[in-house]
Amino acid sequence: MRGIRRLGCFVVSLLIFAGALWAKEWVRVSAPRGSVHVEADARAQVLVTLCEGDVLELLGREGEWYRVRVP
């Protein structure tokens, strides 16, 4: 009985975790190169340059800019 209860708790935890991952939004770089700036300004310092196909977690939008998590 104790093993079944533990298994049930594990399955519920796994489903909650999977749901949280599924809820995230992702963006993919579609241009040959893309720059991530430290702020939403084309003149701002470039933090990193990305390649076509790179995938980033979308954290929000600011006008025409995306706020992303850099790996």
C-alpha positions as CSV (number, residue, x, y, z in Angstrom):
1,M,0.0,0.0,0.0
2,R,2.8,2.4,0.9
3,G,4.5,1.7,-2.5
4,I,1.3,2.5,-4.4
5,R,0.9,5.8,-2.5
6,R,4.5,6.8,-3.3
7,L,4.0,5.9,-6.9
8,G,0.8,8.0,-7.0
9,C,2.7,11.0,-5.5
10,F,5.5,10.6,-8.0
11,V,3.1,10.5,-11.0
12,V,1.2,13.6,-9.7
13,S,4.5,15.4,-9.2
14,L,5.7,14.4,-12.7
15,L,2.4,15.7,-14.3
16,I,2.7,19.0,-12.5
17,F,6.3,19.4,-13.6
18,A,5.5,18.5,-17.2
19,G,2.6,21.0,-17.2
20,A,4.9,23.8,-16.0
21,L,7.3,23.0,-18.8
22,W,4.6,22.8,-21.4
23,A,3.3,26.3,-20.4
24,K,6.5,28.0,-21.3
25,E,6.7,29.8,-24.6
26,W,9.7,29.4,-26.9
27,V,11.0,31.4,-29.9
28,R,13.2,30.3,-32.7
29,V,15.7,32.5,-34.6
30,S,14.5,32.6,-38.2
31,A,17.2,35.0,-39.6
32,P,20.7,33.8,-40.5
33,R,22.0,35.8,-37.5
34,G,20.2,37.6,-34.6
35,S,21.5,39.7,-31.8
36,V,20.4,39.8,-28.2
37,H,20.8,43.3,-26.7
38,V,21.0,44.2,-23.0
39,E,17.9,46.4,-23.4
40,A,15.2,47.0,-26.0
41,D,17.2,49.5,-28.1
42,A,19.0,48.8,-31.4
43,R,21.9,51.0,-30.1
44,A,22.2,49.0,-26.8
45,Q,25.2,46.7,-26.2
46,V,24.9,43.3,-27.9
47,L,24.9,40.5,-25.2
48,V,25.2,37.6,-27.6
49,T,24.8,36.8,-31.3
50,L,22.5,33.9,-32.2
51,C,22.3,31.6,-35.3
52,E,19.3,30.5,-37.4
53,G,17.5,27.7,-35.6
54,D,18.6,28.7,-32.0
55,V,15.7,28.4,-29.5
56,L,15.2,30.6,-26.5
57,E,12.6,30.8,-23.8
58,L,10.2,33.8,-24.3
59,L,9.8,35.8,-21.0
60,G,7.8,38.7,-22.4
61,R,7.3,41.3,-25.1
62,E,8.1,45.0,-25.2
63,G,6.6,46.6,-28.3
64,E,8.4,45.0,-31.2
65,W,11.1,43.5,-28.9
66,Y,11.1,40.1,-27.2
67,R,12.5,39.5,-23.7
68,V,14.2,36.1,-23.7
69,R,16.3,33.9,-21.4
70,V,19.8,33.5,-22.7
71,P,21.3,30.0,-22.0
